[in-house]
């Protein structure tokens, strides 16, 4: 998935915790929503208040993307709460977020990744 397409899909669903999000969609959305503002804030002196405001505003879109990512692997969105456990909680959650999504529809919706079609090799 193209990074721009993935980030666009993440932003279009930024306020919805329903459905599923592919790994590319989640991680590119995360980079766009946290990485770009962080780089801008680092470049602007005395912008701590902007950092605080952006952190509060961007928490909901990142949390909903994380919940949709858990849905893609067939898990409950409550696994996002692992991030609240100091030190090792984020590593456990990152392990879940890095897994392949289920290739078939699950209780959270249809598979966002089209099924892989293997064509027979002509002999």
N, C-alpha and C positions, 0 to 999 in steps of 0.2 A: 504494500500500500504506500503510495506517494505520501511524504510527510505533510504536504499542504492539504491533501485530501483527508488524511487522518486527523489533522488538527481541526479542519473545518467540520468534520463529523462530530468531533468532541465538543466543539463550541456550539454547534446547532442543538446538541442535547445537553447543554451545560446545566440546566436546571431540572433535568428529568433523571430519576433514579431507576426508571423502568427500562427494560430491555437489556441488551448486551453490548459490550465494547471490546473490540479486538485489542490485542497488545499494542499494536502500532497506534491505534486511536488513543489509547490511554496514555502511553508514554510521550507521544508528540504533544498531546494536550497539556500534559504536566510540564513539559519543557517550555511550551508557549506561555502558559499561565504563570509559571514561577521563574523560569530561567530568563526570559526576556525582561520582565520588570526588574528582576534582581540586578541584571547587568546595567540597566538604565539608572537604577537607584545608586549603584556603586559609582557611576560616572558623575552624579550630581552631588555636590557637597551639601551637607546639612539637610538631607532629605529623609531623615528618620521618620517623620510624621507621614510621609508618602508611603514608606515601607509598612507602617502599621495599618494604614487605611487599606492598602492593596492586600495585605495579608488577611484582613477581615473580609474584604469583598470576594477574594478568590477562594476562600475556604469552601464555600458551598459548591461551586463548579468542580473543584478538584475532588471533593468528597463524593459527589454524584457520579463522576467518571470512575472513581475507585469502586463504588458500589456496582456499577454496570460491568466493570472488569471482573469482579467476583461472580456476578451472574453468568458471565461467559464461560467460566470454568465449572459452573453448576453448583456454586457455593452461595451461602447467604451473604448479603451485604454487610451483615454484622461483623464479618471478619475484619472489616476496616478498623474496628475498634482495637485491633492488635497494635495499631500505631500509638495508642495511648500508653502502652507498657514501655517504661524507660529501657533504653539500650537494645535489648534483643527483640522487642515486639515488632519494630519496623523491619528487621531482617526476616522474621517469620512471615510477615505480611508480604514482603517483597518476593519471597519464594512462591507464595500463592499467585501473586500478580504476574510472575514470569512464566507460569505454566501455559501450555497450549489450551485454547478454548475447546469446548466440546464441539465436534464437527456436525452434530445433529441437533435438531431443536430440543430444548429442555423446557423446564417449567417457567423459565424467565423469558422465553421468546425464541424466534428462529435463529439459526446460526448466522452471524454477520459475515462470516467468511464463506464464499461460495465453495461448494464441494469440489474436490480435485477429481478431474476426469482423466483417467489413464487410458490412452488409446492403445489398442493392440499393435504390436510391432509386426509389420509385414515381413513374412519370411520368404 
